């Protein structure tokens, strides 16, 4: 009677239905991303680093907008506060290698110098590296540069603006055109708005959080070049340098230099000793180079505005003007580091000869002609 009242007799249709196994749905991207946020954003006592695979997956979800905007912003600021660990940076490099642009050297081409400079540019000191690149190119040393448009947090002068001031517009090219020009003339500029739109999508987050995110550290170490190369990464703080050494070791880069340059760039100062880290076969060595020992001590030229820099730069590649000494110092050292000169003195002599002979100006003219022929 109680069973009848409860509707649980044997012929009750409810009891005759076959039982169903309810499958748990696959976690959504946002749910998966929460796990990464919990790891890095749980506070100083409980937060912990991601492994390489997790960091790669997290950055891929960020670049593909599979995480929500709130999650992405939270991740970037939390990761900045606790600082990315080497294995995390290696995983992020994996994602950039998988999703980013790629260029390759031509047959018989020397391994390039791949310069890592801050994407948000320069605001205090006059850049030297575009001129250094011209000297290196005139000596047969290929160069890979990268950067973007004016970017938070500094909104400093950018690589493409500097070259454009010299008459060479390196924007608006396909990655195939960049690679062809690199194999022909030795210069490649990976311009993020043109060649890596997924990474470009993070600019608004950089503006909103008001701080350099961990992506900024990644940009100093990453290169789009595939194959043998020599990475030259700028840094400001010693912990950044040591993390870069370890991250690049995990990633498989065994030939690199780290440079405590002007504003975190790869430009070597002439006002103070130059601090470099040389890493070969995963064995770091500290180099401290004194400009005064080579007759180059002086004041680092301040940045004022683009037109004034253009005049100084054109004078320097004709062995004149206030940037001349810094250019000879920088180009000489990089000729030495790339083993095109046996000593710093020989490198500086080669650099000055390239300026006096007009070889660097000729290199610039060749690049301008190549670019104009593409239009």
C-alpha positions in Angstrom: 0.0 0.0 0.0 2.8 2.3 0.8 4.5 1.4 -2.5 1.3 2.1 -4.4 1.0 5.5 -2.7 4.6 6.2 -3.5 4.2 5.2 -7.1 7.0 2.6 -6.8 5.2 -0.6 -8.0 7.1 -2.9 -10.3 5.1 -1.8 -13.3 5.6 1.8 -12.6 7.0 3.4 -15.9 9.6 5.3 -13.9 11.1 2.1 -12.6 11.1 0.5 -16.1 13.2 3.2 -17.8 16.8 2.2 -18.3 19.2 4.1 -16.3 21.4 6.7 -18.1 25.0 7.6 -17.5 25.4 11.4 -17.5 28.7 12.3 -19.2 30.6 15.2 -17.7 31.0 17.9 -20.4 34.5 18.8 -21.5 35.8 21.8 -19.5 35.4 25.0 -21.5 38.5 27.1 -22.4 37.6 29.6 -19.7 37.3 26.8 -17.1 40.7 25.4 -18.1 42.2 28.9 -18.0 41.0 29.3 -14.4 43.4 26.5 -13.4 46.3 28.5 -14.7 45.1 31.6 -13.0 44.8 29.8 -9.7 48.4 28.6 -10.0 50.0 32.0 -10.5 47.5 34.3 -8.8 46.8 32.6 -5.4 49.2 34.8 -3.4 52.7 34.7 -2.2 52.2 31.6 0.0 50.2 29.3 -2.3 50.9 30.5 -5.9 53.3 28.3 -8.0 54.7 28.3 -11.4 53.2 26.5 -14.4 55.2 23.9 -16.2 56.4 24.5 -19.8 53.4 22.8 -21.4 50.9 24.7 -19.2 52.6 28.0 -20.0 52.5 27.3 -23.7 48.8 26.4 -23.5 47.9 29.5 -21.4 49.6 31.8 -23.9 48.0 30.1 -26.8 44.6 30.6 -25.2 45.4 34.2 -24.6 46.5 34.9 -28.2 43.5 33.1 -29.6 41.1 34.9 -27.2 39.9 31.6 -25.8 40.1 33.1 -22.3 37.9 36.0 -21.4 39.2 39.6 -21.3 38.9 39.6 -17.5 41.0 36.4 -17.3 43.6 37.7 -19.7 44.0 40.9 -17.8 44.2 39.1 -14.5 46.8 36.6 -15.9 49.0 39.3 -17.3 49.1 41.4 -14.1 49.4 38.4 -11.8 52.2 37.0 -13.8 54.0 40.3 -13.8 53.7 40.5 -10.0 55.2 37.1 -9.3 57.6 37.2 -12.3 57.6 34.4 -15.0 59.8 31.5 -14.3 62.3 30.2 -16.8 60.3 27.1 -17.8 57.2 29.3 -18.2 59.1 31.6 -20.6 60.3 28.6 -22.5 56.7 27.4 -22.9 55.7 30.9 -24.1 58.6 30.8 -26.6 57.1 27.5 -27.8 53.8 29.2 -28.5 55.4 32.1 -30.3 57.3 29.7 -32.5 54.1 27.8 -33.3 51.8 30.7 -34.0 54.2 33.5 -35.0 56.0 34.4 -38.3 59.1 32.6 -39.5 62.0 33.5 -41.7 64.9 31.4 -42.9 68.4 32.1 -44.1 69.5 31.3 -47.7 72.0 28.7 -48.7 75.5 29.7 -47.5 74.3 32.7 -45.6 76.1 33.5 -42.3 74.1 32.9 -39.2 72.4 36.2 -38.3 72.5 38.4 -35.2 69.0 38.5 -33.9 68.6 41.6 -31.8 66.0 41.7 -29.0 65.1 45.3 -28.0 62.0 46.5 -26.1 59.0 46.8 -28.3 57.8 49.9 -26.6 60.7 51.8 -27.9 63.1 54.5 -26.7 62.4 57.9 -25.0 65.6 59.1 -23.4 68.7 58.1 -25.5 69.4 58.3 -29.2 69.1 54.8 -30.8 72.3 53.4 -32.4 71.1 49.9 -33.5 69.7 50.8 -36.9 73.1 52.3 -37.9 75.0 49.4 -36.3 72.9 47.1 -38.5 74.0 49.0 -41.6 77.6 48.6 -40.7 77.2 44.9 -40.0 75.3 44.4 -43.3 78.0 46.1 -45.2 80.5 43.6 -43.7 78.3 40.7 -44.7 76.7 40.0 -41.3 73.0 39.4 -41.5 70.7 41.1 -39.0 67.2 40.2 -37.8 65.2 42.9 -35.9 61.7 43.0 -34.6 59.2 45.4 -33.1 55.9 47.1 -33.7 54.1 50.4 -33.7 54.1 52.9 -30.8 53.2 50.7 -27.8 52.4 51.1 -24.1 53.9 51.7 -21.7 56.6 54.0 -23.0 55.2 54.8 -26.5 58.8 55.3 -27.5 60.4 55.7 -30.9 60.2 52.4 -32.8 62.5 50.5 -35.2 60.4 51.0 -38.3 60.1 54.8 -37.6 63.9 55.1 -37.4 64.5 53.3 -40.7 61.7 55.2 -42.3 63.4 58.5 -41.3 66.5 57.2 -43.2 64.3 56.6 -46.3 63.8 52.9 -45.8 60.2 51.8 -45.2 60.2 48.3 -43.8 56.4 48.1 -43.1 53.6 46.8 -45.3 55.6 43.7 -46.5 54.4 40.1 -46.5 56.5 37.7 -44.5 57.6 36.1 -47.8 58.9 39.5 -49.0 60.7 40.0 -45.8 62.4 36.6 -46.1 63.3 37.2 -49.8 64.9 40.6 -48.8 66.7 39.0 -45.9 68.2 36.3 -48.1 69.2 38.9 -50.7 70.4 41.8 -48.6 70.8 40.3 -45.0 68.2 42.5 -43.2 64.8 41.4 -41.8 62.4 43.5 -39.7 59.6 41.4 -38.2 56.9 44.1 -37.8 54.3 42.9 -35.4 51.2 44.7 -36.9 52.1 43.1 -40.3 53.4 39.7 -39.3 52.0 38.7 -36.0 48.4 40.0 -35.6 47.7 37.5 -32.7 50.3 39.2 -30.6 49.2 42.6 -31.7 45.8 41.9 -30.2 47.3 42.3 -26.7 48.2 46.0 -27.1 45.0 47.1 -25.5 45.7 45.0 -22.4 49.2 46.6 -22.1 47.5 50.0 -22.1 44.9 49.0 -19.5 47.2 47.4 -17.0 49.7 50.2 -17.3 52.7 48.0 -16.9 54.9 45.9 -19.1 53.4 42.4 -19.0 55.5 39.2 -19.0 55.1 39.2 -22.8 57.7 42.0 -22.8 60.4 39.7 -21.4 59.4 37.1 -24.0 59.8 39.6 -26.8 63.5 40.2 -25.9 64.3 36.5 -26.3 62.1 35.5 -29.2 63.2 35.6 -32.8 61.3 34.6 -35.9 64.5 33.3 -37.5 64.5 29.6 -37.9 67.9 27.8 -37.9 71.3 28.7 -36.5 71.6 32.3 -35.2 73.1 34.4 -32.4 70.6 36.0 -30.1 71.5 39.3 -28.6 68.9 40.2 -25.9 68.8 43.5 -24.0 68.0 43.7 -20.3 67.9 46.2 -17.4 67.8 44.2 -14.2 70.1 41.3 -13.4 67.2 38.9 -12.5 65.9 39.4 -16.0 69.2 38.4 -17.4 69.5 35.2 -15.3 65.9 34.2 -16.2 66.7 34.7 -19.9 69.8 32.5 -19.7 67.8 29.6 -18.1 64.7 30.0 -20.2 66.8 30.0 -23.5 68.7 27.0 -22.2 65.5 25.1 -21.6 64.2 26.2 -25.1 67.4 25.0 -26.7 69.2 28.2 -27.6 72.9 27.7 -26.9 74.5 30.7 -28.6 73.5 34.1 -27.2 74.5 37.3 -25.6 72.7 39.4 -23.0 73.4 43.2 -22.9 72.8 45.7 -20.2 72.2 48.4 -22.8 70.6 51.8 -23.1 67.0 51.6 -21.9 67.1 47.8 -22.0 68.1 47.8 -25.6 71.2 46.2 -27.2 72.8 49.6 -27.7 76.1 49.7 -25.7 76.7 52.9 -23.8 79.9 54.9 -24.1 79.3 56.7 -20.8 79.9 53.7 -18.6 81.3 50.1 -18.6 79.3 47.8 -20.9 78.1 44.6 -19.1 77.5 41.6 -21.3 76.7 37.9 -20.7 78.1 35.5 -23.2 76.5 32.1 -23.2 77.9 29.3 -25.4 77.1 25.6 -24.8 74.9 26.7 -21.8 78.0 28.1 -20.1 77.6 31.8 -19.1 80.6 34.1 -19.0 80.6 37.7 -17.8 82.2 40.4 -20.0 82.8 43.9 -18.8 84.0 46.2 -21.6 85.3 49.7 -20.7 84.9 52.3 -23.5 87.8 54.4 -22.0 90.1 51.5 -22.7 89.4 51.8 -26.4 89.3 55.6 -26.7 85.5 55.8 -26.8 84.5 57.3 -23.5 81.9 60.0 -23.9 78.4 61.1 -23.2 75.5 59.0 -24.5 73.5 61.2 -26.9 70.0 62.1 -25.7 66.9 61.6 -27.7 65.1 64.7 -28.8 62.9 64.2 -31.9 63.0 62.2 -35.0 64.1 64.8 -37.5 67.1 65.7 -35.3 68.0 62.0 -35.0 67.8 61.6 -38.7 70.4 64.3 -39.3 72.7 62.8 -36.6 72.3 59.3 -38.1 73.1 60.4 -41.6 76.1 62.3 -40.4 77.3 59.2 -38.4 77.2 56.8 -41.4 79.5 59.4 -43.1 81.9 59.2 -40.0 80.8 62.5 -38.6 78.6 64.1 -35.9 77.7 63.3 -32.3 76.6 59.6 -32.9 79.9 58.7 -34.7 81.8 57.6 -31.6 78.9 55.5 -30.2 78.4 53.9 -33.7 82.0 52.9 -34.1 82.0 51.4 -30.5 78.8 49.4 -31.1 79.5 48.2 -34.6 83.1 47.3 -33.6 82.0 45.2 -30.7 79.3 43.4 -32.7 81.7 42.7 -35.5 84.0 41.2 -32.8 81.1 39.2 -31.2 80.0 37.8 -34.6 83.7 36.8 -35.2 84.2 39.0 -38.2 87.0 40.7 -36.3 89.5 39.0 -34.0 89.7 41.9 -31.5 87.6 44.8 -30.5 90.2 47.1 -31.9 90.0 45.4 -35.3 86.2 45.6 -35.2 86.3 49.3 -34.5 88.8 49.8 -37.3 86.6 47.9 -39.7 83.5 49.9 -38.6 85.3 53.2 -39.1 86.5 52.0 -42.5 83.0 51.2 -43.5 81.9 54.7 -42.6 84.8 56.4 -44.3 84.5 54.4 -47.6 80.7 55.0 -47.8 80.0 51.2 -47.6 77.3 51.8 -45.0 75.6 54.5 -47.1 75.8 52.2 -50.1 74.1 49.4 -48.1 71.3 51.8 -47.1 70.9 52.9 -50.8 70.6 49.2 -51.9 67.9 48.5 -49.3 66.0 51.6 -50.3 66.1 50.6 -53.9 65.0 47.1 -53.1 62.1 48.4 -51.1 61.0 50.8 -53.8 61.0 48.1 -56.4 58.4 46.2 -54.4 55.8 48.9 -54.7 
